[in-house]
Amino acid sequence: MILYALWPYIVAAIVQYAVAQEFSNAHHHSNRRRRCRRGSRQVPSCSSAEERDNSGIFSKRSIFVPLVAALWLSCVVALDLCAVEEFAPISVSEAQSELRQMEQVMEARFRHMPGRDAFEAASGAISNFNASCQAKGRAFEDWRTKLDNELRAIRRQEEEVKTMDAGLKAAAARQGDRPAPEAYNARMRQRNQLVERLNARNRAYKMAVESYNGAIQKFNSESESQRGKLEGAAEAAAGRANEQQRWVMSRSDVDFYRRANALTARLLRSFGGAVAGKRLECVNAAASLRRELGELAARQERQRSNGLVIVQALLGGRVSCHMIVDTGASTVTISSSIASMLGLTNRSAEKVEITLAGGLVIKGHMVTLPTVNVEGQEVAGVDAIVIPETSCGVDGLLGHSYLDHFSYQFDKSRNPPVRFWRKGSGGGGP
């Protein structure tokens, strides 16, 4: 950091030295020309062509090297400044403002995810609506069946009336002009009562049919209106869910996690050991945010049938992170933000290239982690490679530079889904 503060003065000193050398060279060449003019006329020139070319106030060779050195130093420092800009010191007020913004993103993108939640709610509402329509349809079918049964009963009564009318007509023809016997009159009264009941039943049936048709019409109108609203809500929610998916596909979630890690690193670098009061609140809030994202990533992987195994690890006894247990990785990897939190920022460390899942090749540098502790199983002096963040909530891979010290057993029904024990300790088994 001292170099970053002093580099403008160093560059100025280099340029000033170069200019001073030029004036010195110019004075030297001027004296040589005066001596040549006082000497023999047989000497055509007092200096070579190269000397003449370099005799100006800014000669080509003498100033070139210092200026190139100054330019090189400026570029190096500028690049270094860009590299450490995300870990620059931060004040409490700046940290609080950053944390508020990140809380808004957490609410919108991770905790509730309005787009996804609205889509699921709309889909659930449509499913419930369809189930309600089916139930209502079954009720209408039962109602229609009752109406059909009633109509058949009415038709039977009508046939009964027709049969009675035919009998009475035949009896009246046989009777002729003689007075009707009592049996005939009783039969006529019975017929009239049946007709009255039939007429009442017909009136009730017609009212029931009108009620049924009205209910069907009302249901169809209301259901179409409700279906349109639900489908519109589902379409809008699907748009928001797709926008969330595009946000994830563009790796904005990884950028956000990198931002959370960088904020934590800046807080630790800025506050050092003086963490109390509002500073402590900021550090705890940033750590809580990182932990929430890590737990979310682990939970999502547990829900997948072939998900990755993510465990919580404590690095250097003070930095908590979430790491993928990768039995195919020869070395532990950590993100550059985690390395900064641990103070492992040696830029001259050995550079390496590693290939991640999917064939992605990235560059990193070697470091040695003071300690790595997973579920109480601690190893000191663990080799690791520092690489950029590659997924949200995950800080690196737990490779064989740690795993080789243990036997381990995977069981996704447990949390965490892997158990470690020292080799030869007899701690195996379920």
C-alpha positions in Angstrom: 0.0 0.0 0.0 3.0 2.3 0.6 3.9 1.8 -3.1 0.4 2.9 -4.1 0.8 6.1 -2.1 4.3 7.0 -3.3 4.2 5.9 -7.0 3.4 9.4 -8.4 6.4 10.8 -6.6 8.6 8.0 -7.8 7.5 8.6 -11.4 8.1 12.4 -11.0 11.6 11.7 -9.7 12.4 9.4 -12.7 11.2 12.1 -15.2 13.1 14.8 -13.3 16.3 12.7 -13.4 15.9 12.1 -17.1 15.4 15.8 -17.8 18.4 16.7 -15.7 20.5 14.2 -17.6 19.4 15.8 -20.8 20.5 19.3 -19.8 23.8 17.8 -18.7 24.2 16.1 -22.0 23.3 19.2 -23.9 25.9 21.3 -22.0 28.5 18.6 -22.7 27.8 18.6 -26.5 27.8 22.4 -26.6 31.3 22.5 -25.1 32.6 19.9 -27.6 31.2 21.9 -30.5 33.0 25.1 -29.3 36.3 23.2 -29.0 35.9 21.8 -32.5 35.4 25.2 -33.9 38.7 26.4 -32.3 40.6 23.3 -33.7 42.0 22.4 -37.1 39.8 23.1 -40.1 40.9 19.8 -41.5 38.6 17.9 -39.1 35.2 17.8 -40.8 33.3 16.8 -37.8 33.8 16.6 -34.0 31.3 13.8 -33.4 29.8 10.8 -35.1 26.4 10.8 -36.8 25.0 9.1 -33.7 26.3 11.8 -31.5 24.8 14.5 -33.7 21.4 12.7 -33.5 21.6 12.6 -29.7 22.8 16.2 -29.2 19.4 17.8 -28.9 17.9 19.0 -25.7 16.0 15.6 -25.5 18.2 13.0 -27.0 16.7 9.7 -28.1 18.6 7.2 -26.1 19.3 8.9 -22.7 15.7 9.8 -22.0 14.0 6.7 -23.5 14.9 4.2 -20.8 13.8 6.4 -17.8 10.5 7.3 -19.5 9.8 3.7 -20.3 10.6 2.8 -16.7 8.2 5.5 -15.5 5.5 4.3 -17.8 5.9 0.7 -16.8 5.7 1.6 -13.1 2.5 3.6 -13.7 0.9 0.7 -15.5 1.8 -1.8 -12.9 0.5 0.3 -10.1 -2.6 1.1 -12.0 -3.3 -2.5 -12.6 -2.7 -3.4 -8.9 -5.0 -0.6 -7.8 -7.7 -2.0 -10.1 -7.1 -5.4 -8.6 -7.5 -4.3 -5.0 -10.2 -1.7 -5.5 -12.9 -4.1 -4.3 -11.0 -4.6 -1.1 -10.4 -0.8 -0.5 -11.1 0.5 3.0 -14.7 1.3 3.9 -16.3 3.4 6.5 -19.2 2.4 8.8 -21.7 4.6 7.0 -20.6 3.2 3.6 -20.9 -0.4 4.9 -24.4 0.3 6.3 -25.5 1.7 3.0 -24.1 -1.2 1.1 -25.7 -3.7 3.5 -29.1 -2.0 3.1 -28.9 -2.3 -0.7 -27.8 -6.0 -0.4 -30.7 -6.7 1.9 -33.1 -5.4 -0.8 -31.5 -7.8 -3.3 -31.8 -10.7 -0.8 -35.5 -10.0 -0.4 -36.1 -9.7 -4.1 -33.9 -12.4 -5.4 -33.2 -15.0 -2.8 -35.6 -15.0 0.2 -39.0 -14.7 -1.3 -38.2 -14.4 -5.0 -41.5 -12.6 -5.9 -41.5 -13.8 -9.5 -41.1 -17.4 -8.6 -43.4 -17.2 -5.6 -46.1 -15.4 -7.6 -45.8 -18.0 -10.4 -46.2 -20.8 -7.9 -49.1 -19.1 -6.2 -50.8 -18.4 -9.5 -50.2 -22.0 -10.7 -51.6 -23.2 -7.4 -54.6 -20.9 -7.7 -55.3 -22.3 -11.2 -55.0 -25.8 -10.0 -57.4 -25.1 -7.2 -59.8 -23.4 -9.6 -59.7 -26.3 -12.0 -60.3 -28.7 -9.1 -63.2 -26.5 -8.0 -64.6 -26.5 -11.6 -64.4 -30.2 -11.7 -66.2 -30.5 -8.4 -68.8 -28.0 -9.5 -69.2 -30.0 -12.8 -69.8 -33.2 -10.9 -72.4 -31.4 -8.8 -74.1 -30.1 -11.9 -74.0 -33.6 -13.4 -75.7 -34.9 -10.2 -78.3 -32.1 -10.5 -78.9 -32.9 -14.1 -79.3 -36.6 -13.3 -82.0 -35.7 -10.7 -83.8 -33.5 -13.2 -83.7 -36.3 -15.8 -85.0 -38.8 -13.3 -87.8 -36.3 -12.4 -88.7 -35.9 -16.0 -88.9 -39.6 -16.5 -91.2 -39.8 -13.5 -93.4 -37.1 -14.9 -93.6 -38.9 -18.2 -94.7 -42.1 -16.4 -97.4 -40.1 -14.6 -98.5 -38.7 -17.9 -98.8 -42.2 -19.3 -100.8 -43.2 -16.2 -103.2 -40.3 -16.8 -103.6 -41.3 -20.4 -104.3 -44.9 -19.4 -106.9 -43.7 -16.9 -108.5 -41.4 -19.4 -108.8 -44.3 -21.9 -110.4 -46.5 -19.2 -112.8 -43.8 -18.2 -113.7 -43.1 -21.8 -114.4 -46.8 -22.5 -116.5 -47.0 -19.3 -118.5 -44.0 -20.3 -119.2 -45.5 -23.7 -120.5 -48.7 -22.1 -122.6 -46.7 -19.6 -124.5 -44.8 -22.3 -127.3 -42.5 -21.0 -127.6 -44.3 -17.7 -126.4 -42.5 -14.5 -122.7 -43.1 -13.8 -122.1 -45.6 -11.1 -120.2 -44.7 -7.9 -117.2 -46.6 -9.0 -116.9 -44.5 -12.2 -117.1 -41.3 -10.2 -114.5 -42.5 -7.8 -112.2 -43.4 -10.7 -112.8 -39.9 -12.1 -111.9 -38.2 -8.8 -108.7 -40.3 -8.7 -107.8 -39.3 -12.2 -108.3 -35.6 -11.4 -106.2 -35.8 -8.3 -103.4 -37.5 -10.4 -103.6 -34.7 -12.9 -103.3 -32.1 -10.2 -100.3 -33.8 -8.8 -98.8 -34.1 -12.3 -99.4 -30.4 -13.0 -97.7 -29.4 -9.7 -94.8 -31.7 -10.5 -94.5 -30.2 -13.9 -94.4 -26.7 -12.5 -91.8 -27.7 -9.9 -89.8 -29.4 -12.7 -89.8 -26.3 -14.9 -88.7 -24.1 -12.0 -85.9 -26.6 -11.2 -84.8 -26.6 -14.8 -84.8 -22.8 -14.9 -82.8 -22.7 -11.7 -80.3 -25.3 -13.2 -79.9 -23.3 -16.4 -79.4 -20.1 -14.5 -76.8 -21.7 -12.2 -75.0 -23.1 -15.3 -75.0 -19.8 -17.0 -73.8 -17.9 -13.9 -71.1 -20.5 -13.3 -69.8 -20.3 -16.9 -69.7 -16.6 -16.8 -68.0 -16.4 -13.4 -65.6 -19.2 -14.2 -64.5 -17.7 -17.5 -63.9 -14.3 -15.8 -62.0 -16.0 -13.0 -60.0 -18.2 -15.4 -59.0 -15.1 -17.4 -57.8 -13.3 -14.3 -55.8 -16.3 -13.1 -54.2 -17.0 -16.5 -53.3 -13.3 -16.7 -51.7 -13.4 -13.2 -49.9 -16.6 -14.1 -48.6 -15.1 -17.3 -47.3 -12.0 -15.5 -45.8 -14.2 -12.7 -44.2 -16.4 -15.4 -42.6 -13.3 -16.9 -41.2 -12.4 -13.5 -40.0 -15.9 -12.9 -38.3 -15.9 -16.3 -36.7 -12.7 -15.5 -35.3 -14.2 -12.3 -34.1 -17.2 -14.3 -32.3 -14.8 -16.8 -30.8 -13.0 -13.8 -29.3 -16.3 -12.6 -28.3 -17.5 -16.1 -26.3 -14.2 -16.5 -24.4 -15.2 -13.3 -25.7 -12.1 -11.5 -26.2 -14.2 -8.5 -22.5 -15.1 -8.5 -21.7 -11.4 -8.9 -23.9 -10.6 -5.9 -22.1 -13.2 -3.8 -18.8 -11.9 -4.9 -20.0 -8.5 -3.8 -21.0 -9.9 -0.4 -17.6 -11.5 0.0 -15.8 -8.4 -1.1 -17.8 -6.3 1.5 -16.8 -8.8 4.2 -13.2 -8.6 3.2 -13.2 -4.8 3.2 -14.8 -4.7 6.6 -12.2 -7.0 8.1 -9.3 -5.1 6.4 -10.7 -1.7 7.4 -11.6 -2.5 11.0 -8.8 -4.9 11.8 -9.0 -6.0 15.4 -11.1 -3.0 16.5 -14.4 -4.6 15.9 -17.1 -3.4 18.3 -20.3 -1.4 18.3 -21.5 -0.5 14.8 -18.5 -2.0 13.3 -19.3 -5.3 14.8 -22.9 -5.0 13.7 -21.7 -4.5 10.1 -19.3 -7.4 10.2 -22.0 -9.7 11.7 -24.6 -8.6 9.2 -22.2 -9.3 6.3 -21.3 -12.7 7.8 -25.0 -13.5 8.3 -25.7 -12.6 4.7 -22.9 -14.9 3.4 -24.0 -17.7 5.7 -27.6 -17.4 4.5 -26.5 -17.7 0.8 -24.3 -20.7 1.7 -27.2 -22.5 3.5 -29.5 -21.7 0.6 -27.0 -23.3 -1.9 -26.6 -26.3 0.4 -30.4 -26.8 0.8 -31.0 -26.5 -3.0 -28.3 -29.2 -3.7 -29.8 -31.5 -1.0 -33.2 -31.2 -2.8 -31.7 -32.4 -6.1 -31.5 -36.2 -6.7 -27.9 -35.9 -7.9 -27.0 -32.7 -6.0 -23.5 -31.7 -4.9 -22.5 -32.1 -1.2 -21.9 -28.8 0.4 -20.5 -28.5 4.0 -19.6 -25.6 6.2 -15.9 -25.1 6.9 -14.0 -22.8 9.2 -10.7 -21.6 7.7 -7.9 -20.2 9.8 -10.1 -20.5 12.9 -12.1 -17.3 12.0 -13.5 -17.3 8.5 -16.6 -19.4 8.0 -17.5 -20.6 4.5 -19.4 -23.2 2.5 -17.4 -25.7 0.3 -18.3 -28.5 -2.1 -16.8 -31.8 -1.2 -15.1 -32.8 -4.4 -13.4 -36.2 -4.4 -12.1 -35.4 -7.9 -10.2 -32.3 -6.9 -6.6 -32.8 -5.9 -6.4 -29.6 -3.9 -8.6 -27.4 -1.8 -9.7 -24.2 -3.6 -10.9 -20.9 -2.1 -12.1 -17.7 -3.6 -9.9 -14.6 -3.7 -12.3 -12.9 -1.3 -11.8 -15.6 1.3 -8.0 -15.4 0.7 -8.3 -11.6 1.4 -10.3 -12.3 4.6 -7.5 -14.6 5.7 -4.8 -12.1 4.7 -3.4 -14.5 2.1 -2.8 -11.9 -0.6 0.8 -12.7 -1.8 0.8 -11.8 -5.5 4.1 -13.4 -6.1 2.9 -16.9 -5.1 3.1 -19.8 -7.6 0.6 -19.4 -10.5 -1.3 -22.5 -11.6 -4.1 -23.5 -14.0 -6.9 -25.8 -12.9 -9.8 -27.4 -14.8 -13.2 -27.2 -13.1 -16.3 -29.3 -13.9 -17.5 -28.7 -17.4 -14.0 -28.2 -18.7 -13.7 -24.6 -17.5 -10.0 -23.7 -17.2 -9.1 -20.9 -14.8 -5.9 -19.4 -13.4 -5.1 -19.2 -9.7 -2.2 -19.0 -7.3 -1.1 -21.4 -4.5 -1.5 -20.5 -0.8 -1.3 -22.5 2.5 -4.3 -22.3 4.7 -3.4 -22.1 8.4 -6.2 -24.6 9.3 -9.3 -26.1 7.8 -12.0 -27.4 10.1 -15.1 -29.3 9.0 -17.4 -30.7 11.6 -14.6 -30.6 14.2 -12.1 -32.4 12.0 -9.2 -29.9 11.7 -6.1 -30.1 9.5 -3.2 -27.5 9.7 -1.1 -26.2 6.8 -3.5 -27.2 4.0 -2.4 -26.4 0.4 -5.0 -24.5 -1.6 -5.5 -22.6 -4.8 -7.0 -19.2 -4.9 -9.5 -18.8 -7.8 -12.5 -16.4 -8.5 -16.0 -17.2 -7.2 -17.7 -19.7 -9.5 -21.1 -20.2 -7.9 -23.4 -18.3 -5.5 -23.1 -19.3 -1.8 -20.0 -21.6 -2.4 -16.5 -20.4 -1.5 -14.5 -23.3 -3.0 -13.8 -27.0 -3.2 -12.8 -29.4 -0.4 -10.2 -31.4 -2.3 -7.7 -34.1 -1.4 -5.2 -31.8 0.3 -7.8 -32.0 3.1 -9.7 -35.2 2.3 -6.6 -37.4 2.3 -6.3 -37.0 6.1 -9.6 -38.7 6.6 -11.9 -41.5 5.8 -15.4 -40.2 5.0 -18.9 -41.5 4.3 -21.7 -39.8 2.3 -25.3 -40.0 3.5 -27.7 -37.4 2.0 -30.3 -38.3 4.6 -28.1 -36.6 7.2 -27.2 -32.9 7.6 -24.4 -32.4 6.9 -24.5 -35.2 4.3 -21.0 -36.4 4.9 -19.1 -37.6 8.0 -15.3 -37.5 8.4 -13.1 -39.5 10.8 -9.3 -39.8 11.0 -7.8 -42.7 9.1 -7.1 -45.6 11.4 -9.2 -44.2 14.2 -11.9 -46.9 13.8 -14.6 -44.3 13.5 -16.3 -45.8 10.5 -19.7 -47.3 10.2 -23.2 -45.7 10.2 
